[in-house]
Amino acid sequence: MPTDLPVISVVVPCYNEAEVLELFYNRTVSVLKGCAPDYEIIFVNDGSRDQTAKIILTLHEVDARVKLVNLSRNFGKEIAMTACIDFAAGAALYYRCRLAESAGTYSGDDQPMAPRQ
């Protein structure tokens, strides 16, 4: 039975992440292309004061799989994660807790993909 829903939803809370968003996006897409044909990347802007939301919107313009949840102020990582998860449509979820570190080495904060219940 074919479906238009993504197989994987990558959920990413963001707070003042303008400097690393494009690098994170490029690295994430390169991995996802190799393991899942259908995916979405949901960024939640948690009240950033830099250009985070603008950059995410620019990424969405070139890749419709990029989604933005824009919070009115900084609510904190837990609320931001909940907003992402509530918005996600994928059969499996993967979330990134420390976006800035994804541009560098593995931080240990990666969460495994979990099937939705």
N, C-alpha and C positions, 0 to 999 in steps of 0.2 A: 504494500500500500504506500504510494508516494506521498511525501509530505513536504511542505515548504518551510517547516521549522528547522532551525539549525541543529546539528548534532551536538555541538559544543558551544557553550556560552562562557567566554572569558570575562570575568567581572573585575573591574579595576577602580578602586577608590582613588581620587586625586585631590591633592591640596597643594597648590603652588608648584606644579610639576612641569611647567612650560619648558624648562631646559632639557628634559629627558623624554618627553612624550613621543616625538618622532622616532627616536632611537628605539624606544620600547615597542612602538607600533611595528616598525620594520623587522625587528628581531622576532616578535611574536607571530607576525604573519608568515615569516619564513619557516617557522616551526609548524604552524597550523596547516600550511599548504601541504606539508609532507605527511600529515596524519589524519586530516579530516577535510573532506571537500566542502562541507557546509558548517560554517561557524559564524559567530558574532562576537564582537568585542564591545562590551558595554563599559564606558567610562562614566563615573559619577563625579561631577565637579562639586566638591564639598566646601563651597564658599571661597574658592581661590581668589586672590587679589591680583594675580598676574594674568598672563594671556592663556591660561590653561583651557578655558572654555572655547576661546577663539580657535586655538590649534585643533581641538577635537572636532569642532565644526568643519574646519578645513579638511581634516582627514575624512570626515563623513562625505564631503563633497566628491572626493575621489574614490571612496570605498563605502558603499551603502551598508556594508556589514558593521561599520562603526556606528555606535549609538551613543547618545549623550543624555544623561540624567543630570539636570542642573539644579542643585539645591540652593535655596535663597540665602543661606549663611552656612558657616562651619558648624556642623552638628557632631562631628567626630567620626572616627573610622567605623565604629560599629553601626551607626545609623546609615552611613554611606554604603556599607556592605549590604545592609538589609534592603536599601533602595535598589541597588544593583540586582540582587537576587530576586526581588519581587518583579523586576522588569525583564529578567532573563527568560528566554523561550527555549533554550537548548535542553536536550535530554540529559546532558552531563554539564556540571559546573566546575570551573577552575577559577580560583581567585588569587590575586596578587596583593599582598599586604603592604609591601614597601616598594613602590614603583621606582624610586630613584636608584635603588640598589640593583634593579634588573638591568640597568645599563652597565653594571660592573659584574661582579662575581655572584655566585649563588649565595643567598643570605640565610637559607634555612626557613624562611617564612612562606615559601611556596606551599600551597595547599593542594593535595591531590584531587584529581577529578573525582567527583562523587555523582552517582546517578541521582536524578531528582526523584523525590517521593511524592 
